[in-house]
Amino acid sequence: MTKPMSEPRAARAPRNSSSTVDLLGSNSEIARKLKQYHDELLSLDVPDRFSALLTRLEEAERSKTAQPAESQAED
């Protein structure tokens, strides 16, 4: 069963399109600043030392996964 409408359609406030409605209300400024900060972080270069450490980690992972296959071939 549906609930009867208390107001006629014409008396209700019209809905605005999503482009004009501020869905975050007073938090929109905070959200904008967080997005700006996130975008700035993504645009930064990875430091050389960190990049070298990631490369070493990838090499260690590759050699670790290659060793079990090599030991099985020897048996």
C-alpha positions, -999 to +999 in steps of 0.1 A: +000+000+000+013+034-008+013+064+015-009+093+003+009+124-007+003+153+018+011+180-007+001+184-043+029+182-068+027+219-076+032+229-039+064+209-035+098+225-041+112+218-076+142+196-078+173+213-092+196+195-116+226+178-101+249+205-116+233+232-095+228+214-063+256+214-037+254+178-026+281+182+000+266+214+016+291+231+039+316+203+033+321+212-003+351+235+005+368+207+025+361+183-004+376+207-029+407+212-008+412+175-004+408+169-041+433+197-048+458+181-023+453+147-038+459+160-073+491+177-062+504+145-046+497+126-078+517+151-098+548+148-077+578+128-090+588+097-071+621+103-054+651+085-069+659+065-037+623+053-034+622+043-071+655+024-066+640+005-036+609-004-056+631-017-084+651-039-060+619-052-044+605-061-079+637-079-087+637-098-054+601-109-061+609-121-096+639-141-084+618-155-055+591-168-079+617-181-104+636-202-078+608-228-071+604-235-109+642-239-112+644-263-083+616-285-096+633-287-130+665-300-113+647-328-095 
